[in-house]
Amino acid sequence: MKRDIRVVNIVVSTSLQHDIPLEKMAATLSNTEYNPEQFPGLVIRIKEPKTSALIFSSGKVVCTGARSMDKVNESIRKIIKSLEKIGIKIKIKPEVKIQNIVASGTVGMDLNLNVLTMKLRNTEYEPEQFPGLVYKLIDNNIKATFLLFSNGKVVCTGTKSEKEVHIALEKLIANLKKVKK
């Protein structure tokens, strides 16, 4: 049974602990979008690593798109460098908090989603609406939500570390094996 899962997106938040002049940032930097009438945050897109971040005037930052914590940290460093270009010096090393990890992969077996809907708890499956089954794994230590597809492909979301992703996948597979018996 070949199973495999990889992180495809890490969402983090942090605070630069400094007020940020978003208008000045938008006027100076080409890789930004700022439309305060529609949304109070500025969007900054970073080419390498390919990430995006929302920056708020309070200094709060939400970064998305990285596939590893190294890439997250590299993105935050690039944001801080961008701020230096407009005269803002960030003197702290921002504390980064993982909000969500999205991973995708396979459980290595075909899945009968109709049977799983009947036998697993915490599922939602409406094939007329969407071809995947939503399965909420609720365990004392791990909370994760899986999208399961009949070909064995899975998407996992809601975890807070790469280790949790792998533990959640193992628990999912254990639950799938119980159902198959």
C-alpha positions, 0 to 999 in steps of 0.5 A, a space after each residue: 500500500 503506497 501512501 504519501 502526503 506532502 505539505 502544499 500550503 502553510 498559513 502563518 500569522 505574525 506581528 512585526 510590532 510596528 505600525 505600517 504605512 500601507 499607502 506608502 508601501 502600495 505607492 512605492 512597491 510594485 508587488 503590492 495591491 491595496 484597496 482600503 475601501 474593499 479590504 483593510 489589508 495590503 496584499 504583497 506577492 513574493 516571487 521566490 519563494 512563491 508566497 503572498 501575505 496580507 499586511 495590516 497597518 497594525 503590523 500584523 501579517 498573514 502569510 500563505 503559499 509556502 510549502 515549508 517553514 524555511 520558505 515561510 521565514 524567507 518570505 517574512 525576511 523579504 517582507 521586512 526588507 521591503 519595509 526597509 525600502 520605505 524607511 521602516 526598521 523592524 528590530 524584532 525577530 517576528 514570532 511566527 505562528 502556524 494557523 493551518 497546514 494543507 497537505 495532499 497525497 494518497 492513501 494508496 487504495 481506492 475508496 468506496 465513498 458511499 460505504 465510508 459515508 455509512 460506516 465512518 462518523 463525522 462525514 459529509 458526502 453529496 456527490 451531486 455537489 462535489 466528488 469528494 467526501 469530507 471527513 473530520 478526524 476528531 482525536 484527543 490530540 489531532 484535529 484534521 479535516 480530510 477530503 477523500 476521493 474514490 481514487 485514494 487521493 486525499 487533501 488534509 487541512 487543519 493541522 498545525 505541524 508537519 508531524 500532525 499531518 503524518 499522524 492524522 494520515 496514519 489515523 485516517 488509514 487505520 480508520 479506513 482499514 477498520 471500515 474495510 473489515 
